[in-house]
Amino acid sequence: MKNISEYLNYPLSKPIGFLLTDIDDTMTTDGQLTSEAYASLFKLQRAGIKVIPITGRPAGWCEMIARFWPVAGVVGENGGFYFHYADKKMHRWFSQSTGVRVDNQKKLEIIQAEVLKQVPGAEISSDQFCRLTDLAIDFCEDVKRLPNSDVKKIVQIFENHQAIAKISSIHVNGWFGTHTKLSTSLTMLKNLFGLTPDEAQQVCAYAGDSPNDEPMFGFFPLGFGVANVNDFKNQMKSLPQFISNYKNGEGFCEIVDYLAKK
């Protein structure tokens, strides 16, 4: 990973038109969105760069983000859907039909019961009530941080049921289906902006902080990590090309400053 200052000398084939970004521990600091990080979204808007949060957070949160934040849309629940607000209407696209989502929720309830029984200290995330496509297990957001062995055990329980499981900086998110943050991001970019995957690689940058951002770092040549990505670098094969000097929201603001300069 190169220091972010080297980005100014990075050759671009086309101007960057989109910043796709994680939210938790990338934009936020200690679980809070600072005024500076929020203002950075407007800075990108003024610079002509569209922002698309790519998050594991739930549909209920994404409804608000798409409506109230200065963003072009949002991908939520690790690719379960994307929402965008336009012409005073909320537009929603889901990776699965309503019937499939209902069936999957029943299977996730079985996993939920098993996790709570087998991993003391784990809890269902406080935002689970407004999720539509996945199950989020809290291992450090509102509970005492669990040891890595317990986090791995949670992942194993999901996988024993043939579910996909991804570790974020705060949750283990699990779901059924083939969708990912990357697949739904590419679908959104194609449907809303007419971008092919090759074109998206040329005009999109990605910002993140943890292992569940690895597929995005692996696909987009221009990746930015906030400094706390260093905490996970030995667990990741695909790392961002550039790393900020600061952690969390302060690092996000630094990334935005560099993007807006170029």
ROZA-692987 format. One record per residue (C-alpha): chain; residue in one letter; x, y, z. Coordinates in Angstrom, 1 decimal, decimal comma, m for minus. Example, Ala and Ser with C-alpha at 12.3 -4.5 7.8 and 13.67 -1.06 7.14 Angstrom:
BEGIN
SITE;A;A;12,3;m4,5;7,8;
SITE;A;S;13,7;m1,1;7,1;
end
This chain:
BEGIN
SITE;A;M;0,0;0,0;0,0;
SITE;A;K;1,3;3,4;m0,9;
SITE;A;N;0,8;6,5;1,1;
SITE;A;I;m2,1;8,6;m0,1;
SITE;A;S;0,1;11,5;m1,0;
SITE;A;E;1,3;9,4;m4,0;
SITE;A;Y;m2,2;9,5;m5,4;
SITE;A;L;m1,5;13,0;m6,9;
SITE;A;N;1,0;11,4;m9,2;
SITE;A;Y;m1,2;8,4;m10,1;
SITE;A;P;m2,0;8,3;m13,8;
SITE;A;L;m5,8;8,2;m14,5;
SITE;A;S;m7,1;7,1;m17,9;
SITE;A;K;m10,4;8,9;m17,1;
SITE;A;P;m11,4;11,4;m14,4;
SITE;A;I;m12,9;9,7;m11,3;
SITE;A;G;m16,6;10,1;m11,3;
SITE;A;F;m17,7;7,9;m8,5;
SITE;A;L;m16,5;7,0;m4,9;
SITE;A;L;m18,0;3,8;m3,7;
SITE;A;T;m17,4;3,6;0,1;
SITE;A;D;m17,9;1,5;3,1;
SITE;A;I;m19,5;3,2;6,1;
SITE;A;D;m18,7;1,6;9,4;
SITE;A;D;m15,1;2,5;10,6;
SITE;A;T;m14,4;4,0;7,2;
SITE;A;M;m16,7;7,0;7,4;
SITE;A;T;m17,5;6,7;11,1;
SITE;A;T;m15,4;7,1;14,2;
SITE;A;D;m16,3;5,2;17,3;
SITE;A;G;m19,6;4,4;15,8;
SITE;A;Q;m20,5;8,0;15,0;
SITE;A;L;m20,6;10,0;11,7;
SITE;A;T;m18,7;13,1;12,4;
SITE;A;S;m19,7;16,5;11,0;
SITE;A;E;m16,5;16,6;9,1;
SITE;A;A;m17,1;13,2;7,4;
SITE;A;Y;m20,6;14,1;6,5;
SITE;A;A;m19,4;17,5;5,1;
SITE;A;S;m16,9;15,5;2,9;
SITE;A;L;m19,9;14,0;1,0;
SITE;A;F;m20,9;17,5;0,0;
SITE;A;K;m17,3;18,3;m1,0;
SITE;A;L;m17,4;15,3;m3,4;
SITE;A;Q;m20,7;16,4;m4,7;
SITE;A;R;m19,3;19,9;m5,5;
SITE;A;A;m16,3;18,3;m7,2;
SITE;A;G;m18,6;16,3;m9,5;
SITE;A;I;m17,9;12,9;m7,9;
SITE;A;K;m21,0;10,8;m7,1;
SITE;A;V;m20,9;8,9;m3,8;
SITE;A;I;m22,4;5,4;m3,4;
SITE;A;P;m22,2;3,9;0,1;
SITE;A;I;m21,6;0,1;m0,1;
SITE;A;T;m22,6;m1,3;3,3;
SITE;A;G;m23,7;m4,2;5,4;
SITE;A;R;m26,2;m2,0;7,2;
SITE;A;P;m29,9;m2,8;6,9;
SITE;A;A;m32,7;m1,7;4,6;
SITE;A;G;m34,2;0,6;7,1;
SITE;A;W;m30,9;2,6;7,4;
SITE;A;C;m30,4;2,5;3,6;
SITE;A;E;m33,9;4,0;3,0;
SITE;A;M;m32,8;7,0;5,1;
SITE;A;I;m29,3;7,2;3,5;
SITE;A;A;m30,7;7,2;0,0;
SITE;A;R;m33,3;9,8;0,8;
SITE;A;F;m31,3;12,3;3,0;
SITE;A;W;m27,6;12,0;2,3;
SITE;A;P;m26,0;13,6;m0,8;
SITE;A;V;m25,5;10,3;m2,5;
SITE;A;A;m26,4;8,7;m5,9;
SITE;A;G;m27,7;5,6;m4,2;
SITE;A;V;m26,7;3,0;m1,7;
SITE;A;V;m26,0;m0,8;m1,7;
SITE;A;G;m27,1;m2,4;1,5;
SITE;A;E;m27,0;m5,7;3,4;
SITE;A;N;m23,8;m6,8;1,6;
SITE;A;G;m25,4;m6,7;m1,8;
SITE;A;G;m29,0;m7,8;m1,0;
SITE;A;F;m30,3;m4,7;m2,7;
SITE;A;Y;m29,7;m1,1;m3,9;
SITE;A;F;m31,9;1,9;m3,3;
SITE;A;H;m31,8;5,3;m5,0;
SITE;A;Y;m34,0;8,3;m4,5;
SITE;A;A;m35,0;10,3;m7,6;
SITE;A;D;m37,9;12,4;m8,8;
SITE;A;K;m39,4;12,3;m5,3;
SITE;A;K;m39,6;8,5;m5,4;
SITE;A;M;m37,6;5,8;m3,7;
SITE;A;H;m36,5;3,2;m6,3;
SITE;A;R;m35,6;m0,3;m4,9;
SITE;A;W;m33,9;m3,2;m6,6;
SITE;A;F;m33,5;m6,5;m4,8;
SITE;A;S;m31,1;m9,4;m5,7;
SITE;A;Q;m33,9;m11,9;m4,8;
SITE;A;S;m37,6;m12,2;m5,2;
SITE;A;T;m39,9;m11,6;m2,2;
SITE;A;G;m40,7;m15,3;m1,9;
SITE;A;V;m37,0;m16,3;m1,8;
SITE;A;R;m36,3;m13,6;0,8;
SITE;A;V;m39,1;m14,9;3,0;
SITE;A;D;m37,8;m18,5;2,7;
SITE;A;N;m34,3;m17,4;3,4;
SITE;A;Q;m35,3;m15,5;6,6;
SITE;A;K;m36,8;m18,8;8,0;
SITE;A;K;m33,4;m20,5;7,4;
SITE;A;L;m31,6;m17,6;9,0;
SITE;A;E;m33,8;m17,9;12,1;
SITE;A;I;m32,5;m21,4;12,6;
SITE;A;I;m28,9;m20,1;12,3;
SITE;A;Q;m29,6;m17,3;14,7;
SITE;A;A;m30,8;m19,7;17,4;
SITE;A;E;m27,8;m21,9;16,9;
SITE;A;V;m25,3;m19,0;17,2;
SITE;A;L;m26,9;m17,7;20,4;
SITE;A;K;m26,8;m21,1;21,9;
SITE;A;Q;m23,2;m22,0;20,9;
SITE;A;V;m21,4;m18,6;21,2;
SITE;A;P;m22,0;m17,0;24,6;
SITE;A;G;m21,6;m13,2;24,4;
SITE;A;A;m22,7;m13,0;20,8;
SITE;A;E;m25,9;m11,0;20,2;
SITE;A;I;m28,1;m10,2;17,3;
SITE;A;S;m27,3;m6,7;16,0;
SITE;A;S;m29,5;m4,0;17,2;
SITE;A;D;m30,5;m3,1;13,6;
SITE;A;Q;m31,7;m6,6;12,8;
SITE;A;F;m35,3;m5,6;13,0;
SITE;A;C;m35,0;m3,5;9,9;
SITE;A;R;m33,1;m6,1;7,8;
SITE;A;L;m34,7;m7,8;4,8;
SITE;A;T;m32,1;m10,2;3,4;
SITE;A;D;m29,5;m11,1;5,9;
SITE;A;L;m28,6;m11,9;9,6;
SITE;A;A;m26,1;m9,7;11,5;
SITE;A;I;m24,4;m11,1;14,6;
SITE;A;D;m22,8;m8,4;16,8;
SITE;A;F;m19,4;m9,3;18,1;
SITE;A;C;m18,2;m5,9;19,3;
SITE;A;E;m20,5;m3,0;18,4;
SITE;A;D;m22,9;m3,2;21,5;
SITE;A;V;m21,4;m6,2;23,2;
SITE;A;K;m18,0;m6,9;24,8;
SITE;A;R;m15,6;m7,8;22,0;
SITE;A;L;m15,5;m11,5;21,4;
SITE;A;P;m12,2;m13,4;20,8;
SITE;A;N;m11,3;m14,1;17,2;
SITE;A;S;m12,0;m17,8;17,9;
SITE;A;D;m15,6;m17,1;18,6;
SITE;A;V;m15,9;m14,9;15,6;
SITE;A;K;m14,6;m17,7;13,5;
SITE;A;K;m17,1;m20,1;15,2;
SITE;A;I;m19,9;m17,8;14,1;
SITE;A;V;m18,7;m17,9;10,5;
SITE;A;Q;m18,5;m21,7;10,7;
SITE;A;I;m22,1;m22,0;11,9;
SITE;A;F;m23,3;m20,0;8,9;
SITE;A;E;m21,2;m22,0;6,5;
SITE;A;N;m22,4;m25,3;8,0;
SITE;A;H;m25,8;m24,2;6,8;
SITE;A;Q;m24,4;m23,4;3,3;
SITE;A;A;m24,8;m19,7;4,0;
SITE;A;I;m22,3;m17,0;3,0;
SITE;A;A;m20,7;m15,2;6,0;
SITE;A;K;m18,5;m12,1;6,0;
SITE;A;I;m16,7;m10,4;8,8;
SITE;A;S;m16,9;m6,7;9,1;
SITE;A;S;m15,3;m4,5;11,7;
SITE;A;I;m18,3;m5,0;14,0;
SITE;A;H;m20,6;m7,8;12,8;
SITE;A;V;m20,6;m11,2;11,1;
SITE;A;N;m23,1;m10,9;8,3;
SITE;A;G;m24,6;m14,0;6,8;
SITE;A;W;m27,1;m14,6;4,0;
SITE;A;F;m28,2;m17,1;1,4;
SITE;A;G;m27,7;m16,4;m2,3;
SITE;A;T;m24,9;m15,5;m4,7;
SITE;A;H;m25,1;m11,7;m4,4;
SITE;A;T;m22,2;m9,8;m3,0;
SITE;A;K;m21,3;m6,1;m2,4;
SITE;A;L;m19,4;m6,2;m5,7;
SITE;A;S;m22,1;m7,9;m7,8;
SITE;A;T;m24,8;m5,6;m6,7;
SITE;A;S;m22,6;m2,5;m7,1;
SITE;A;L;m21,9;m3,5;m10,7;
SITE;A;T;m25,6;m4,1;m11,3;
SITE;A;M;m26,4;m0,6;m9,9;
SITE;A;L;m23,7;1,1;m12,0;
SITE;A;K;m25,0;m0,6;m15,1;
SITE;A;N;m28,7;0,0;m14,5;
SITE;A;L;m28,4;3,6;m13,4;
SITE;A;F;m25,3;4,9;m15,2;
SITE;A;G;m24,9;2,6;m18,1;
SITE;A;L;m21,4;1,5;m17,0;
SITE;A;T;m19,9;m1,8;m18,0;
SITE;A;P;m17,6;m3,5;m15,5;
SITE;A;D;m14,6;m2,4;m17,5;
SITE;A;E;m15,8;1,2;m17,6;
SITE;A;A;m16,6;1,1;m13,9;
SITE;A;Q;m13,0;0,2;m13,1;
SITE;A;Q;m11,8;3,3;m14,9;
SITE;A;V;m14,1;5,9;m13,3;
SITE;A;C;m14,8;4,4;m9,8;
SITE;A;A;m12,7;4,5;m6,7;
SITE;A;Y;m13,4;2,5;m3,5;
SITE;A;A;m12,8;3,3;0,1;
SITE;A;G;m12,9;0,8;3,0;
SITE;A;D;m11,3;m0,6;6,1;
SITE;A;S;m11,7;m4,3;6,7;
SITE;A;P;m11,7;m7,9;5,2;
SITE;A;N;m15,3;m7,6;3,9;
SITE;A;D;m14,1;m4,8;1,6;
SITE;A;E;m11,5;m7,2;0,0;
SITE;A;P;m13,6;m8,1;m3,1;
SITE;A;M;m14,0;m4,4;m3,8;
SITE;A;F;m10,3;m3,7;m3,4;
SITE;A;G;m9,6;m6,7;m5,6;
SITE;A;F;m11,8;m5,4;m8,4;
SITE;A;F;m11,3;m1,7;m8,5;
SITE;A;P;m7,7;m0,7;m9,3;
SITE;A;L;m8,1;2,6;m7,4;
SITE;A;G;m8,7;1,6;m3,8;
SITE;A;F;m8,2;3,7;m0,7;
SITE;A;G;m7,9;2,3;2,8;
SITE;A;V;m8,3;4,4;6,0;
SITE;A;A;m5,4;3,7;8,3;
SITE;A;N;m7,2;1,1;10,4;
SITE;A;V;m7,0;m1,3;7,4;
SITE;A;N;m3,5;m2,0;8,8;
SITE;A;D;m5,2;m3,9;11,6;
SITE;A;F;m6,4;m6,5;9,0;
SITE;A;K;m3,7;m6,4;6,4;
SITE;A;N;m2,3;m9,8;7,4;
SITE;A;Q;m5,8;m11,4;6,9;
SITE;A;M;m6,3;m9,9;3,4;
SITE;A;K;m4,9;m10,9;0,0;
SITE;A;S;m6,4;m7,8;m1,8;
SITE;A;L;m5,3;m4,6;m0,3;
SITE;A;P;m6,1;m1,0;m1,3;
SITE;A;Q;m3,5;0,7;m3,5;
SITE;A;F;m3,4;3,8;m1,2;
SITE;A;I;m3,7;4,2;2,5;
SITE;A;S;m4,5;7,3;4,5;
SITE;A;N;m2,5;8,7;7,4;
SITE;A;Y;m5,5;8,7;9,7;
SITE;A;K;m8,0;6,2;10,9;
SITE;A;N;m11,8;6,1;10,5;
SITE;A;G;m13,7;9,2;9,6;
SITE;A;E;m10,6;11,4;9,7;
SITE;A;G;m8,9;9,1;7,2;
SITE;A;F;m12,0;9,3;5,0;
SITE;A;C;m11,9;13,1;5,1;
SITE;A;E;m8,2;12,9;3,9;
SITE;A;I;m9,2;10,5;1,1;
SITE;A;V;m11,9;12,9;0,0;
SITE;A;D;m9,5;15,9;0,1;
SITE;A;Y;m7,1;14,1;m2,3;
SITE;A;L;m9,9;13,0;m4,6;
SITE;A;A;m11,3;16,5;m4,8;
SITE;A;K;m7,8;17,9;m5,6;
SITE;A;K;m7,4;15,9;m8,8;
end
